[in-house]
Amino acid sequence: MYFPAIKFCVTADTHNEDKEAAAGRYYRQVLSIYEEEPPGSASKLRDALEQAETDECRFIVICGDVRNHSGANSDFDDVINFIDEYDYDIERHLVMGNHDFPSITRAVWLAKTGKENAYYSFDHIKYHFVIMDFNYDVNGDPYDTTFVDDRKYYFPETERQWLRGDLDDNPDKITFVFCHQKASTSGEKLGDAYLCLEQADGDAFRAICERHGRVAAVFQAHAHKSDYSYINGIHYYTLMAAVDGDGDHNEDGIFDEGAAENAYAIVSINTSGICTITPYASVDDQDKWETTSFKLGGHMSGQLKITIDYNKVTGALTDHPVLVTGDNIPDNFWNYVKSDGSDIWAQGVVGSEMTVWESEVVFIDVANKKLELWVKVPSLSSVADTVFYINYGDTALDVTADTGVWDVNFMMVQHMNGDPEAGA
């Protein structure tokens, strides 16, 4: 199957405001257009846009809280204008967040963003993208002009019906969803603030997405910390807050590579259907996204991260077959892998590119959680851990055994998996 290549940028919780830093939030660094910050100094949003330009992203999504609730109405305008006037022509999409109120009403927010509704969808090439709005009370009435830190968030029936219809109208399109409040968990709080949908509402949202069968990932925010979940075939990525942390930058106003306290990601899909999420955030939080690359297909795949301890490798090896067994593999693998293992494939980084690695499923017994899988690792290091990934769960795949695992240096390979009672 051919997949058109596409890239896009996603960030969240910019909380733009002309305000002194407090509680680890650096409000003026989002744009750095204020008198206290010289023009052209460190700007977290500019940093994201520059990376989006480098990667030729088609659009950028801010997953809510564009402005801070205590700021001026113009703080929202400044972000929109900053994106629209940036030298690189990039399409923008904004998710409604709880901090975007109170000085901006819902009607004003819609007018400023140029949208008829805060939830909507759009397409690029063969891919479908959905913007959600969870700023509703228990009666389904929208939050509008007030900001309350301890409010709860709901997914009203009108929006449920819309989402069902929208996904039904796009049955064959691989879909990505963006929201502010988390939809992957329930009951999670930060101080007095509720971070996610109420349980029944989160359950309803996930059920609609799962029913579609083509939702690849959901990008969410609001928690001001990164997180990752894989639930019933869908990847849930929670972004850090762009406003959090003091961005290190040099005298030219450019963030030092690897040191910036920023929060955005570049999502890319290549022509082989591999979706890769590259996070730009503090190093400590990047590790919380356990899966940053997966294969697109009929139903979305899961992924296992395999780490080979370099202390167990006596010397550098090239094109070496490595055995993966069923030991210590989590239940999610056994719940979603096909019974014949024909959806299993391996990938890892060679140089700077994520590539597919040759692999062979010799034996799999899902009921008893047994597996014999061989992966040809291009390079095994004795000085640093080797990492690769096992992908599974895409029902549209039918991968045949790859004899390329065993090169000409192997005169004979016998797995000894025959039935001794079957005769010679």
C-alpha positions as CSV (number, residue, x, y, z in Angstrom):
1,M,0.0,0.0,0.0
2,Y,1.3,3.5,-0.9
3,F,1.1,6.3,1.6
4,P,1.6,9.9,0.5
5,A,4.3,11.6,2.6
6,I,3.1,14.4,4.9
7,K,4.5,16.3,7.9
8,F,2.8,18.5,10.5
9,C,3.6,20.2,13.7
10,V,1.7,20.0,17.0
11,T,2.2,22.0,20.2
12,A,0.1,23.0,23.2
13,D,-0.5,25.2,26.2
14,T,1.4,28.3,25.0
15,H,-0.4,30.5,27.6
16,N,0.7,33.7,26.0
17,E,0.6,36.7,28.3
18,D,2.7,39.8,29.0
19,K,3.5,38.6,32.5
20,E,6.4,37.8,34.7
21,A,7.4,34.2,35.0
22,A,5.8,32.3,37.9
23,A,5.6,28.7,39.1
24,G,7.8,27.6,36.3
25,R,5.7,29.2,33.5
26,Y,7.6,31.6,31.3
27,Y,4.7,33.5,29.7
28,R,6.8,36.1,27.7
29,Q,9.0,33.4,26.1
30,V,6.2,32.1,23.9
31,L,6.5,35.1,21.6
32,S,9.0,37.5,23.1
33,I,7.4,40.5,21.6
34,Y,7.2,42.5,24.8
35,E,9.3,45.4,25.9
36,E,11.0,43.4,28.6
37,E,12.2,40.9,26.0
38,P,14.1,42.4,23.1
39,P,12.5,41.6,19.7
40,G,14.0,38.5,18.2
41,S,15.0,37.0,21.5
42,A,14.0,33.5,22.5
43,S,10.6,32.6,21.2
44,K,9.2,29.1,21.7
45,L,6.6,29.4,19.1
46,R,9.1,30.8,16.6
47,D,11.4,27.8,17.4
48,A,8.5,25.5,16.5
49,L,7.7,27.3,13.3
50,E,11.4,27.3,12.2
51,Q,11.5,23.5,12.7
52,A,8.2,23.2,10.9
53,E,9.7,25.2,8.0
54,T,12.8,23.0,7.9
55,D,10.7,19.9,7.8
56,E,8.2,21.4,5.3
57,C,5.2,20.8,7.5
58,R,1.8,21.5,6.0
59,F,0.2,22.8,9.1
60,I,0.6,23.5,12.9
61,V,-2.0,22.7,15.6
62,I,-1.9,24.3,19.0
63,C,-3.8,21.9,21.4
64,G,-5.5,24.6,23.5
65,D,-4.7,27.3,26.0
66,V,-3.3,29.7,23.4
67,R,-3.5,32.6,25.8
68,N,-3.5,32.8,29.6
69,H,-6.9,33.4,31.4
70,S,-5.6,36.4,33.3
71,G,-4.2,38.2,30.2
72,A,-5.6,40.6,27.7
73,N,-7.8,39.8,24.7
74,S,-4.9,40.8,22.4
75,D,-2.7,38.0,23.7
76,F,-4.8,35.6,21.6
77,D,-4.5,37.9,18.6
78,D,-0.7,38.1,19.0
79,V,-0.3,34.3,18.6
80,I,-2.5,34.2,15.6
81,N,-0.8,37.1,14.0
82,F,2.7,35.7,14.8
83,I,1.8,32.5,12.9
84,D,0.1,34.2,10.0
85,E,2.9,36.7,9.5
86,Y,5.7,34.2,9.8
87,D,7.8,34.0,6.7
88,Y,6.9,30.4,6.1
89,D,3.3,30.0,4.8
90,I,1.8,27.4,7.1
91,E,-1.8,26.6,7.8
92,R,-2.8,26.9,11.5
93,H,-5.5,25.2,13.6
94,L,-6.3,26.0,17.2
95,V,-8.0,23.8,19.8
96,M,-10.2,25.6,22.3
97,G,-8.7,25.4,25.8
98,N,-10.0,26.3,29.2
99,H,-7.6,29.2,29.7
100,D,-8.7,30.9,26.5
101,F,-11.5,32.4,28.6
102,P,-12.8,34.7,30.2
103,S,-12.1,37.9,28.4
104,I,-12.7,36.1,25.1
105,T,-16.2,34.7,24.6
106,R,-16.8,31.6,22.6
107,A,-18.3,33.8,19.8
108,V,-15.2,36.0,19.7
109,W,-12.9,32.9,19.8
110,L,-14.7,31.5,16.7
111,A,-14.5,34.9,14.9
112,K,-10.8,35.2,15.6
113,T,-10.1,31.7,14.4
114,G,-12.4,32.0,11.4
115,K,-14.4,28.8,12.3
116,E,-18.1,28.2,12.6
117,N,-17.6,25.7,15.4
118,A,-14.8,24.9,17.8
119,Y,-15.0,21.2,16.7
120,Y,-14.4,20.5,13.0
121,S,-12.4,18.4,10.6
122,F,-10.1,19.0,7.6
123,D,-8.2,16.9,5.1
124,H,-4.7,16.8,3.6
125,I,-4.1,14.4,0.7
126,K,-5.6,11.1,1.9
127,Y,-5.5,11.8,5.6
128,H,-8.3,13.1,7.9
129,F,-7.7,15.4,10.9
130,V,-10.3,16.2,13.6
131,I,-10.3,19.1,16.1
132,M,-12.3,18.5,19.3
133,D,-13.9,20.7,21.9
134,F,-14.5,19.4,25.4
135,N,-15.3,22.7,27.1
136,Y,-18.8,21.7,28.1
137,D,-20.7,21.2,31.4
138,V,-22.6,18.2,32.5
139,N,-25.8,19.5,30.8
140,G,-24.0,19.9,27.5
141,D,-23.9,23.7,27.7
142,P,-20.6,25.2,26.5
143,Y,-18.3,27.0,28.9
144,D,-18.1,30.6,27.7
145,T,-17.0,33.6,29.6
146,T,-15.7,32.3,32.9
147,F,-12.5,30.5,34.0
148,V,-12.8,28.1,36.9
149,D,-9.8,25.9,37.8
150,D,-11.7,23.0,39.3
151,R,-14.4,22.6,36.6
152,K,-15.1,19.2,35.0
153,Y,-15.2,18.5,31.3
154,Y,-17.7,16.7,29.2
155,F,-18.3,15.4,25.7
156,P,-21.9,16.4,24.8
157,E,-24.3,14.3,22.8
158,T,-24.4,16.8,19.9
159,E,-20.6,16.6,19.5
160,R,-20.8,12.8,19.8
161,Q,-23.3,12.6,16.9
162,W,-21.1,15.0,14.9
163,L,-18.0,12.9,15.4
164,R,-19.8,9.7,14.5
165,G,-21.1,11.2,11.3
166,D,-17.8,12.8,10.4
167,L,-15.9,9.5,10.8
168,D,-18.6,7.6,9.0
169,D,-18.3,10.1,6.1
170,N,-14.5,9.3,5.9
171,P,-14.4,5.5,6.4
172,D,-11.2,4.9,4.5
173,K,-9.1,7.8,5.6
174,I,-6.4,7.4,8.3
175,T,-7.3,9.9,11.0
176,F,-5.6,12.0,13.6
177,V,-7.5,13.7,16.4
178,F,-6.5,16.8,18.5
179,C,-8.0,17.8,21.8
180,H,-7.1,19.9,24.8
181,Q,-8.3,17.9,27.8
182,K,-7.1,14.3,28.0
183,A,-9.3,11.6,26.6
184,S,-7.2,8.6,27.5
185,T,-7.8,8.6,31.3
186,S,-10.3,9.8,33.9
187,G,-10.1,11.2,37.4
188,E,-6.6,12.7,36.9
189,K,-6.0,16.0,38.6
190,L,-3.3,18.6,39.0
191,G,-4.0,20.5,42.2
192,D,-7.7,21.5,41.8
193,A,-7.7,21.2,38.1
194,Y,-9.3,18.2,36.3
195,L,-7.1,17.1,33.5
196,C,-9.4,14.8,31.5
197,L,-12.9,14.1,30.5
198,E,-15.3,12.6,32.9
199,Q,-15.1,8.8,32.7
200,A,-18.3,8.1,30.8
201,D,-17.5,10.9,28.4
202,G,-13.9,9.6,27.8
203,D,-15.3,6.1,27.3
204,A,-17.8,7.4,24.7
205,F,-15.1,9.3,22.8
206,R,-12.7,6.4,22.7
207,A,-15.5,4.0,21.6
208,I,-16.4,6.2,18.6
209,C,-12.8,6.5,17.6
210,E,-12.3,2.7,18.0
211,R,-15.4,1.9,16.0
212,H,-14.0,3.9,13.0
213,G,-11.0,1.6,12.9
214,R,-8.8,4.1,11.1
215,V,-7.9,6.6,13.9
216,A,-4.2,6.4,14.3
217,A,-3.4,8.8,17.1
218,V,-4.9,11.3,19.5
219,F,-2.8,14.4,20.5
220,Q,-3.9,15.9,23.8
221,A,-2.6,18.4,26.4
222,H,-3.8,20.3,29.5
223,A,-1.8,18.2,32.0
224,H,1.5,20.2,31.5
225,K,3.4,16.9,31.4
226,S,4.0,14.3,28.7
227,D,2.4,10.9,28.7
228,Y,1.7,8.1,26.3
229,S,-1.0,5.4,26.2
230,Y,-1.9,2.7,23.7
231,I,-5.6,1.8,24.0
232,N,-7.5,-0.6,21.7
233,G,-5.3,0.2,18.7
234,I,-5.0,4.0,19.1
235,H,-1.9,5.9,20.3
236,Y,-2.6,8.7,22.8
237,Y,0.2,11.4,23.0
238,T,0.0,14.0,25.8
239,L,2.2,17.0,25.1
240,M,4.1,19.0,27.6
241,A,3.2,22.7,28.0
242,A,5.2,25.1,25.8
243,V,4.9,27.8,28.5
244,D,6.7,25.6,31.1
245,G,10.4,26.0,31.6
246,D,13.1,28.6,30.9
247,G,14.2,28.2,27.3
248,D,18.0,28.3,27.1
249,H,19.1,30.3,24.1
250,N,22.2,32.0,22.8
251,E,22.9,35.7,22.2
252,D,21.2,35.5,18.8
253,G,18.0,34.4,20.4
254,I,18.3,30.8,19.1
255,F,17.5,27.9,21.4
256,D,20.5,25.7,22.1
257,E,19.9,22.3,20.5
258,G,18.8,19.8,23.1
259,A,18.7,22.3,25.9
260,A,15.5,24.2,25.1
261,E,12.6,23.9,27.6
262,N,10.0,23.8,24.8
263,A,7.2,21.5,23.9
264,Y,6.2,20.6,20.4
265,A,6.5,17.7,18.0
266,I,6.9,17.1,14.3
267,V,4.7,14.2,13.0
268,S,5.8,12.7,9.7
269,I,4.4,9.9,7.5
270,N,6.6,8.4,4.9
271,T,5.6,6.5,1.7
272,S,5.9,3.2,3.5
273,G,3.3,4.2,5.9
274,I,5.6,4.6,8.9
275,C,4.4,7.4,11.2
276,T,7.2,9.0,13.3
277,I,6.6,11.5,16.1
278,T,9.7,13.5,16.9
279,P,9.3,15.4,20.2
280,Y,11.1,18.6,21.0
281,A,10.9,18.9,24.8
282,S,13.0,18.5,27.9
283,V,15.1,15.3,27.6
284,D,13.6,13.8,30.8
285,D,10.1,14.0,29.4
286,Q,10.8,12.6,26.0
287,D,11.2,9.2,27.4
288,K,7.6,9.1,28.5
289,W,6.6,8.7,24.9
290,E,7.4,5.0,24.8
291,T,6.4,4.7,21.2
292,T,7.4,7.4,18.7
293,S,7.1,5.4,15.5
294,F,4.4,3.0,14.2
295,K,3.0,1.5,11.0
296,L,-0.2,2.8,9.5
297,G,-2.6,0.3,8.0
298,G,-6.1,-1.1,8.3
299,H,-6.3,-1.1,12.1
300,M,-3.5,0.7,13.9
301,S,-0.6,-1.3,15.2
302,G,1.1,-1.5,18.6
303,Q,4.8,-1.5,19.2
304,L,7.3,-3.1,21.5
305,K,10.6,-1.4,22.3
306,I,13.4,-4.0,22.5
307,T,16.7,-2.9,24.2
308,I,19.8,-5.1,23.9
309,D,22.2,-4.5,26.9
310,Y,25.6,-3.6,25.5
311,N,27.2,-5.4,28.4
312,K,26.0,-8.7,27.0
313,V,27.7,-8.0,23.6
314,T,31.3,-9.0,23.6
315,G,32.2,-7.2,20.4
316,A,30.6,-5.2,17.6
317,L,28.5,-7.4,15.3
318,T,27.0,-6.7,11.8
319,D,23.8,-8.1,10.4
320,H,23.4,-10.4,13.4
321,P,20.2,-12.4,13.9
322,V,18.7,-11.7,17.4
323,L,16.1,-14.0,19.0
324,V,13.0,-12.4,20.6
325,T,10.9,-14.8,22.7
326,G,7.5,-14.5,24.4
327,D,9.1,-13.9,27.8
328,N,8.2,-10.7,29.5
329,I,6.1,-9.4,26.6
330,P,3.2,-7.4,27.9
331,D,-0.4,-8.6,27.6
332,N,-1.3,-5.9,25.0
333,F,0.8,-7.7,22.5
334,W,-1.0,-11.0,23.0
335,N,-4.4,-9.2,22.9
336,Y,-3.8,-7.7,19.5
337,V,-1.3,-9.7,17.6
338,K,-2.7,-12.0,14.8
339,S,-2.7,-15.7,15.7
340,D,-0.3,-16.5,12.9
341,G,2.0,-13.6,13.5
342,S,1.6,-12.3,10.0
343,D,1.3,-8.7,11.3
344,I,4.7,-8.7,13.0
345,W,7.5,-6.7,11.6
346,A,10.6,-5.0,12.9
347,Q,12.2,-1.6,12.5
348,G,15.0,0.5,13.9
349,V,17.3,3.3,13.1
350,V,20.1,3.0,10.6
351,G,22.2,6.1,10.5
352,S,19.6,8.8,11.1
353,E,16.7,7.0,9.2
354,M,14.0,4.7,10.7
355,T,14.0,1.6,8.5
356,V,12.3,-1.8,8.3
357,W,14.5,-4.6,9.4
358,E,14.3,-8.2,8.2
359,S,12.6,-10.6,10.5
360,E,11.1,-14.1,10.6
361,V,8.4,-15.5,12.8
362,V,9.3,-19.1,13.3
363,F,6.6,-20.0,15.9
364,I,3.8,-18.2,17.7
365,D,1.2,-19.5,20.2
366,V,-0.9,-16.6,21.3
367,A,-3.0,-18.6,23.8
368,N,0.1,-19.8,25.7
369,K,2.1,-16.6,25.1
370,K,5.0,-18.3,23.3
371,L,7.0,-16.7,20.5
372,E,10.1,-17.4,18.4
373,L,11.0,-14.4,16.3
374,W,14.3,-13.7,14.7
375,V,15.3,-10.1,13.8
376,K,18.4,-9.3,11.7
377,V,20.1,-6.4,13.5
378,P,22.2,-4.3,11.2
379,S,24.7,-3.3,13.9
380,L,25.1,-4.6,17.5
381,S,27.2,-2.4,19.7
382,S,29.4,-3.4,22.7
383,V,29.6,0.2,24.0
384,A,26.0,1.4,23.8
385,D,22.6,-0.3,24.0
386,T,21.0,-1.3,20.7
387,V,17.3,-0.4,20.4
388,F,14.7,-1.6,17.9
389,Y,11.0,-2.1,17.7
390,I,8.5,-4.9,17.1
391,N,5.3,-3.8,15.5
392,Y,2.0,-5.8,15.6
393,G,-1.8,-5.6,15.5
394,D,-2.4,-4.3,12.0
395,T,-5.0,-6.7,10.7
396,A,-4.5,-5.5,7.1
397,L,-0.9,-6.8,7.0
398,D,0.1,-10.3,5.9
399,V,3.8,-10.4,6.3
400,T,5.5,-13.6,4.9
401,A,8.6,-15.1,6.6
402,D,11.7,-13.2,5.6
403,T,14.5,-15.6,4.7
404,G,16.8,-12.5,4.4
405,V,17.5,-12.8,8.2
406,W,19.9,-15.6,7.3
407,D,22.7,-14.6,4.9
408,V,25.2,-16.7,2.9
409,N,27.3,-17.2,6.0
410,F,24.7,-19.6,7.3
411,M,25.0,-22.9,5.5
412,M,21.9,-24.4,7.2
413,V,19.3,-23.1,9.6
414,Q,17.1,-25.6,11.4
415,H,14.6,-24.3,13.9
416,M,13.6,-27.8,15.0
417,N,10.0,-26.8,15.1
418,G,8.7,-29.8,13.2
419,D,6.2,-32.4,14.6
420,P,8.2,-35.5,15.5
421,E,5.0,-37.7,15.2
422,A,4.4,-36.6,11.6
423,G,7.0,-39.0,10.2
424,A,10.1,-38.4,8.2
